[in-house]
Amino acid sequence: MSENATHPVNSPQIVIGDEEIFEAHQGGKINVGLKSPLDTQRALSIAYTPGVAQVSRAIAADQTLAARYTWAHRLVAVVSDGSAVLGLGDIGPAASLPVMEGKAALFKTFAGLDSIPIVLDTKDPDEIVETLVRLRPTFGAVNLEDISAPRCFEIERRAIEALDCPVMHDDQHGTAIVVLAALMGAAKVLDRDMTAMRVVVSGAGAAGVACTNILLSVGISDVIVLDSQGIVHSGRTDMNSVKVELAQRTNPGGRTGGLVEAIAGADVFLGASGGVIPEELVATMAPGGVVFALSNPDPEIHPDLAAKYAAIVATGRSDFPNQINNVLAFPGMFRGALDSGARRITEAMKLAAAEAIYSVVADELGPDKIVPSPLDPRVEPAVAAAVAAAAESAS
């Protein structure tokens, strides 16, 4: 790879060369730090032998003491098989590790949580779940990441059933939480009833399915989902079990066809597929519409083109207004779950997270500000507190 090549990062005005990028990643992006120095014989004797034996004996006699005397109960395992990494696809576990390290860095930066990237050299759901079960004493929560659909649905479901700690596939639920918060903000700006909007979701993978589910759960009944073959509907015979079930709960008008038929007159377009939507189709949406073009690095439609027809436009990028970024959700979600001692991440906790994100900017909303900035220091504490409260109220 040429060291003189350049890549756009963060904004059209900021161009970072390969040399600087690779230098920043050299040796990885995270390390393990010490809470206190080991610079004397006494410190060594306390931290390791012989002192550590007393702590190990105590935990052996009372397993609950591990929560006090180890980091496990506050440690998040960031787990991937490298099968659906960002916009790169199935690149394998080794190539996915820089992304998992980045996720761990975000956990530390935004929530003060330690985490360990774990990439697994298998795509077998049985092996992945069994590995997590065997590793359970090491961590306090599991962030599943970049696992391809539909396997991601089964792996998350089975991991939740098998483990007695919070488990969340962030590509699904982190995206869904922030999308809901953004749509709440957009509806408020437009003075619209969110539940009366007709929503088109382009993509029936991890993010698309989770976004559809959370929108349905808050009362938005008219949702149409598309996959690569067109509208997901009960008359199709080429769908997996996840889409068959989804078809029973969506598309109340019974529409068939593709994007042309789905988007005509729609109030909201939500792109979660990595595809492209032509400008002329956005022009067929209802007036005053909302476009969330979330594919990265290339949105389904350029925001400037979408803004010619839509009242509010959001992307997953930081160089345009209204960035829908999972970092608004997952740090506070896991922090709140761990703070409350929750054993599960519930639907109520996800909805509480979305409400909290929305609440941070509820008094500052505008067409170019329907969600907070990912760097807004108010977000993580608000989300963590709301999630913890939702968990504790259910206990």
C-alpha positions as CSV (number, residue, x, y, z in Angstrom):
1,M,0.0,0.0,0.0
2,S,1.4,3.4,-0.9
3,E,2.3,5.6,1.9
4,N,1.3,8.6,-0.2
5,A,-2.3,7.5,-0.6
6,T,-4.8,9.6,1.3
7,H,-8.2,8.8,2.8
8,P,-10.9,11.3,3.9
9,V,-11.4,11.2,7.6
10,N,-14.0,13.2,9.6
11,S,-14.6,15.9,7.0
12,P,-13.9,16.8,3.4
13,Q,-11.3,19.3,4.6
14,I,-9.3,16.7,6.7
15,V,-7.2,14.3,4.7
16,I,-5.0,11.9,6.6
17,G,-2.2,9.9,4.9
18,D,-1.6,6.2,5.2
19,E,1.6,6.7,7.1
20,E,-0.1,8.6,9.9
21,I,-3.0,6.1,10.1
22,F,-0.7,3.0,10.3
23,E,1.6,4.7,12.8
24,A,-1.4,5.4,15.1
25,H,-2.3,1.7,15.0
26,Q,1.2,0.3,15.4
27,G,1.2,-2.2,18.3
28,G,-2.5,-1.8,18.7
29,K,-4.6,1.0,20.2
30,I,-5.1,-0.3,23.8
31,N,-3.0,-1.7,26.6
32,V,-3.4,-2.8,30.2
33,G,-2.6,-0.3,32.9
34,L,-1.9,-0.7,36.6
35,K,-4.0,0.8,39.4
36,S,-0.9,1.2,41.5
37,P,2.8,0.8,40.8
38,L,4.7,-2.4,41.5
39,D,8.0,-0.7,42.3
40,T,8.8,-2.2,45.7
41,Q,9.2,-5.6,47.2
42,R,6.2,-5.0,49.4
43,A,4.1,-4.0,46.4
44,L,5.1,-7.2,44.6
45,S,4.2,-9.3,47.7
46,I,0.8,-7.7,47.9
47,A,-0.1,-7.8,44.2
48,Y,1.3,-11.3,43.5
49,T,2.8,-14.0,45.6
50,P,2.3,-14.5,48.5
51,G,-0.4,-11.9,49.1
52,V,-2.6,-12.8,46.1
53,A,-3.1,-16.3,47.5
54,Q,-5.2,-14.9,50.3
55,V,-7.5,-13.3,47.9
56,S,-7.8,-16.4,45.7
57,R,-8.6,-18.5,48.8
58,A,-11.3,-16.1,49.8
59,I,-12.9,-16.2,46.4
60,A,-12.7,-20.0,46.3
61,A,-14.6,-20.0,49.6
62,D,-17.1,-17.4,48.4
63,Q,-17.5,-16.9,44.6
64,T,-19.4,-13.6,45.1
65,L,-16.2,-12.0,46.3
66,A,-14.8,-12.0,42.7
67,A,-17.0,-9.0,42.0
68,R,-15.1,-7.0,44.7
69,Y,-11.6,-8.3,44.2
70,T,-11.3,-8.7,40.4
71,W,-12.1,-6.6,37.5
72,A,-14.4,-9.2,35.9
73,H,-17.7,-7.7,37.0
74,R,-16.9,-4.4,35.2
75,L,-15.1,-5.9,32.2
76,V,-16.8,-6.0,28.8
77,A,-15.8,-8.7,26.3
78,V,-16.0,-7.3,22.7
79,V,-16.5,-10.4,20.7
80,S,-16.5,-11.0,16.9
81,D,-15.9,-13.6,14.3
82,G,-14.9,-11.0,11.7
83,S,-17.8,-12.0,9.3
84,A,-19.4,-8.5,8.9
85,V,-16.9,-5.8,9.7
86,L,-18.0,-2.3,9.0
87,G,-18.3,-1.9,5.3
88,L,-15.6,-4.4,4.7
89,G,-17.6,-7.6,4.9
90,D,-16.2,-11.0,5.8
91,I,-12.5,-10.2,6.4
92,G,-11.9,-12.8,9.2
93,P,-10.9,-12.5,12.9
94,A,-7.3,-11.2,12.5
95,A,-8.3,-8.4,10.2
96,S,-11.3,-7.5,12.5
97,L,-9.1,-7.1,15.6
98,P,-8.2,-3.4,14.9
99,V,-11.9,-2.6,14.9
100,M,-12.5,-4.5,18.2
101,E,-9.6,-2.7,19.7
102,G,-11.2,0.6,18.6
103,K,-14.5,-0.5,20.2
104,A,-12.6,-1.2,23.5
105,A,-11.0,2.2,23.3
106,L,-14.5,3.8,22.9
107,F,-15.7,1.9,26.0
108,K,-12.9,3.3,28.0
109,T,-13.1,6.8,26.7
110,F,-16.8,7.3,26.9
111,A,-17.9,5.1,29.8
112,G,-14.7,4.4,31.8
113,L,-15.2,0.7,31.3
114,D,-12.4,-1.8,30.7
115,S,-12.9,-4.2,27.8
116,I,-11.1,-7.0,26.0
117,P,-11.3,-7.6,22.3
118,I,-11.9,-11.3,21.6
119,V,-11.9,-12.5,18.0
120,L,-12.8,-16.1,17.3
121,D,-11.6,-18.2,14.5
122,T,-15.0,-19.9,13.9
123,K,-18.3,-19.0,12.5
124,D,-20.1,-21.9,14.1
125,P,-22.8,-20.6,16.5
126,D,-22.3,-23.6,18.8
127,E,-18.6,-23.0,19.1
128,I,-19.0,-19.3,19.6
129,V,-21.6,-19.7,22.4
130,E,-19.7,-22.5,24.0
131,T,-16.5,-20.3,24.0
132,L,-18.4,-17.5,25.7
133,V,-19.7,-19.9,28.3
134,R,-16.2,-21.2,29.1
135,L,-14.9,-17.7,29.3
136,R,-17.7,-16.4,31.5
137,P,-15.6,-16.1,34.8
138,T,-13.4,-13.6,32.9
139,F,-15.9,-10.9,32.1
140,G,-19.1,-9.1,33.3
141,A,-20.8,-8.4,30.0
142,V,-20.6,-9.3,26.3
143,N,-20.7,-6.9,23.4
144,L,-21.2,-8.9,20.2
145,E,-19.8,-7.1,17.2
146,D,-19.6,-7.5,13.4
147,I,-21.2,-10.9,13.1
148,S,-23.1,-11.5,9.9
149,A,-26.9,-12.0,9.7
150,P,-28.8,-14.2,10.1
151,R,-26.3,-16.0,12.4
152,C,-26.0,-12.9,14.6
153,F,-29.7,-13.3,15.7
154,E,-29.2,-16.9,16.8
155,I,-25.8,-16.3,18.5
156,E,-27.2,-13.4,20.5
157,R,-30.3,-15.3,21.5
158,R,-28.4,-18.3,22.6
159,A,-25.7,-16.3,24.4
160,I,-28.4,-14.4,26.4
161,E,-29.9,-17.7,27.4
162,A,-26.6,-19.3,28.3
163,L,-25.0,-16.5,30.2
164,D,-26.0,-14.8,33.5
165,C,-24.7,-11.4,32.4
166,P,-25.7,-8.6,30.0
167,V,-25.3,-9.5,26.3
168,M,-25.9,-7.2,23.4
169,H,-25.2,-7.3,19.7
170,D,-24.4,-3.6,19.1
171,D,-24.8,-3.7,15.4
172,Q,-28.4,-4.5,16.1
173,H,-29.5,-2.7,19.2
174,G,-27.0,0.2,19.4
175,T,-28.1,1.2,15.9
176,A,-31.7,0.8,16.7
177,I,-31.5,2.8,19.9
178,V,-29.9,5.8,18.2
179,V,-32.2,5.6,15.2
180,L,-35.2,5.8,17.5
181,A,-33.7,8.7,19.4
182,A,-33.0,10.5,16.1
183,L,-36.5,9.8,14.8
184,M,-38.0,11.2,18.0
185,G,-35.9,14.3,17.5
186,A,-37.0,14.6,13.9
187,A,-40.6,14.2,14.7
188,K,-40.4,16.9,17.3
189,V,-38.7,19.3,14.9
190,L,-41.3,18.6,12.3
191,D,-44.2,18.7,14.8
192,R,-45.3,15.3,13.6
193,D,-46.8,12.3,15.3
194,M,-44.0,9.7,15.0
195,T,-46.4,6.8,15.2
196,A,-48.3,8.0,12.2
197,M,-45.3,8.1,9.9
198,R,-44.8,5.5,7.2
199,V,-41.2,4.1,7.4
200,V,-39.2,2.3,4.8
201,V,-36.3,0.3,6.0
202,S,-33.8,-0.7,3.3
203,G,-31.9,-3.7,4.7
204,A,-33.1,-6.8,6.5
205,G,-29.8,-7.6,8.2
206,A,-28.8,-7.0,11.8
207,A,-29.4,-3.3,11.9
208,G,-32.4,-3.2,9.7
209,V,-34.2,-5.9,11.6
210,A,-33.4,-4.4,15.0
211,C,-34.4,-0.9,13.9
212,T,-37.7,-2.3,12.6
213,N,-38.4,-4.1,15.9
214,I,-37.8,-1.0,18.0
215,L,-39.9,1.2,15.8
216,L,-42.8,-1.3,15.9
217,S,-42.4,-1.5,19.7
218,V,-43.1,2.3,20.1
219,G,-46.2,2.2,18.0
220,I,-45.1,2.9,14.5
221,S,-47.3,0.4,12.6
222,D,-46.7,1.2,9.0
223,V,-43.1,-0.1,8.4
224,I,-42.0,-1.7,5.1
225,V,-38.7,-3.6,5.0
226,L,-36.7,-4.4,1.9
227,D,-33.9,-6.8,1.3
228,S,-31.9,-7.4,-1.9
229,Q,-34.9,-9.1,-3.5
230,G,-37.4,-6.3,-2.8
231,I,-40.2,-5.8,-0.2
232,V,-40.3,-8.4,2.6
233,H,-43.9,-9.7,2.4
234,S,-45.7,-12.9,3.3
235,G,-46.1,-14.0,-0.3
236,R,-42.4,-14.5,-0.9
237,T,-40.9,-18.0,-0.8
238,D,-37.2,-17.0,-0.8
239,M,-36.8,-15.7,2.7
240,N,-35.0,-17.1,5.8
241,S,-37.0,-17.6,9.0
242,V,-36.1,-14.2,10.4
243,K,-37.6,-12.4,7.4
244,V,-40.6,-14.7,7.3
245,E,-41.4,-13.7,10.9
246,L,-40.7,-10.1,10.1
247,A,-43.2,-10.2,7.1
248,Q,-45.9,-11.1,9.5
249,R,-45.5,-7.9,11.5
250,T,-44.7,-5.4,8.8
251,N,-46.0,-4.0,5.5
252,P,-49.7,-3.7,6.7
253,G,-50.7,-2.4,3.2
254,G,-49.5,-5.6,1.6
255,R,-47.2,-3.9,-0.9
256,T,-45.1,-5.9,-3.2
257,G,-42.3,-5.0,-5.6
258,G,-39.1,-3.1,-4.8
259,L,-37.9,0.3,-3.6
260,V,-39.9,2.2,-6.2
261,E,-43.2,0.7,-4.8
262,A,-42.1,1.0,-1.2
263,I,-40.8,4.6,-1.1
264,A,-43.5,6.4,-3.0
265,G,-45.3,8.6,-0.4
266,A,-43.2,7.4,2.5
267,D,-42.4,9.7,5.4
268,V,-39.2,8.2,6.4
269,F,-36.4,6.3,4.6
270,L,-34.0,4.4,6.7
271,G,-30.9,3.0,4.9
272,A,-29.2,0.1,6.6
273,S,-28.1,-2.0,3.6
274,G,-25.1,-0.4,2.0
275,G,-27.1,0.0,-1.2
276,V,-27.8,3.1,-3.3
277,I,-31.1,5.1,-3.6
278,P,-31.4,7.2,-6.7
279,E,-32.3,10.9,-6.2
280,E,-35.5,10.5,-8.3
281,L,-36.9,8.0,-5.8
282,V,-36.3,10.2,-2.8
283,A,-38.3,12.8,-4.8
284,T,-41.3,10.5,-4.6
285,M,-41.4,10.6,-0.8
286,A,-44.1,12.5,1.0
287,P,-43.3,16.3,1.5
288,G,-41.4,17.1,4.6
289,G,-39.8,13.7,4.8
290,V,-36.9,12.2,6.8
291,V,-33.9,10.4,5.2
292,F,-31.5,8.5,7.4
293,A,-28.8,7.3,5.0
294,L,-26.6,5.3,7.4
295,S,-24.3,3.3,5.2
296,N,-20.6,4.0,5.8
297,P,-18.4,5.4,4.3
298,D,-20.8,6.0,1.5
299,P,-24.4,6.9,2.4
300,E,-27.2,5.5,0.3
301,I,-27.7,9.0,-1.1
302,H,-25.5,12.0,-0.7
303,P,-27.0,14.3,2.0
304,D,-27.0,17.3,-0.2
305,L,-29.1,15.5,-2.8
306,A,-31.4,14.1,-0.1
307,A,-31.9,17.6,1.4
308,K,-33.4,18.8,-1.9
309,Y,-36.5,16.7,-1.1
310,A,-36.4,15.8,2.6
311,A,-36.8,18.2,5.5
312,I,-34.3,16.3,7.7
313,V,-31.3,14.3,6.7
314,A,-29.0,12.2,8.8
315,T,-26.1,9.9,8.1
316,G,-23.6,7.8,10.0
317,R,-20.8,10.2,9.1
318,S,-19.2,12.9,11.3
319,D,-18.7,15.4,8.5
320,F,-22.4,16.0,8.0
321,P,-25.1,17.2,10.5
322,N,-27.1,14.6,12.5
323,Q,-24.6,11.8,12.8
324,I,-26.4,8.6,13.9
325,N,-23.5,6.9,15.7
326,N,-23.7,3.8,18.0
327,V,-21.3,5.5,20.4
328,L,-24.2,7.5,21.6
329,A,-25.7,4.3,23.0
330,F,-23.5,1.4,23.8
331,P,-21.1,3.0,26.4
332,G,-24.0,4.2,28.5
333,M,-26.0,1.1,27.9
334,F,-23.3,-1.2,29.2
335,R,-22.3,1.2,32.0
336,G,-26.0,1.4,33.2
337,A,-26.4,-2.4,33.0
338,L,-23.3,-3.0,35.0
339,D,-24.0,-0.2,37.5
340,S,-27.4,-1.8,38.2
341,G,-26.2,-5.4,38.4
342,A,-28.5,-6.3,35.6
343,R,-28.3,-9.9,34.3
344,R,-30.1,-9.0,31.0
345,I,-30.4,-6.0,28.7
346,T,-34.2,-5.6,28.3
347,E,-36.4,-3.8,25.8
348,A,-37.2,-1.3,28.5
349,M,-33.6,-0.5,29.0
350,K,-33.1,0.0,25.2
351,L,-36.1,2.4,25.1
352,A,-34.8,4.2,28.2
353,A,-31.5,4.7,26.4
354,A,-33.2,6.2,23.4
355,E,-35.3,8.5,25.5
356,A,-32.1,9.6,27.4
357,I,-30.2,10.4,24.1
358,Y,-33.2,12.4,22.9
359,S,-33.6,14.2,26.2
360,V,-30.0,15.6,26.1
361,V,-30.9,17.8,23.1
362,A,-34.7,18.1,23.6
363,D,-34.4,21.8,24.2
364,E,-31.8,22.4,21.4
365,L,-33.5,20.6,18.5
366,G,-33.4,21.8,14.9
367,P,-33.2,20.4,11.4
368,D,-29.4,20.0,11.8
369,K,-29.5,18.8,15.4
370,I,-31.9,15.9,16.0
371,V,-29.3,14.0,18.1
372,P,-26.4,15.0,20.3
373,S,-22.9,15.0,19.0
374,P,-21.1,11.7,19.9
375,L,-18.6,13.9,21.8
376,D,-21.3,15.5,23.9
377,P,-20.2,14.8,27.5
378,R,-23.8,14.8,28.7
379,V,-24.8,11.7,26.7
380,E,-23.1,8.8,28.5
381,P,-24.1,9.8,32.1
382,A,-27.7,10.4,30.9
383,V,-27.9,7.0,29.2
384,A,-26.2,5.1,32.0
385,A,-28.5,6.6,34.6
386,A,-31.7,5.9,32.5
387,V,-30.6,2.3,31.8
388,A,-29.8,1.6,35.4
389,A,-33.1,3.1,36.5
390,A,-35.0,0.9,34.0
391,A,-33.1,-2.2,35.1
392,E,-33.7,-1.5,38.8
393,S,-37.4,-0.8,38.3
394,A,-37.8,-4.2,36.7
395,S,-36.0,-6.1,39.5
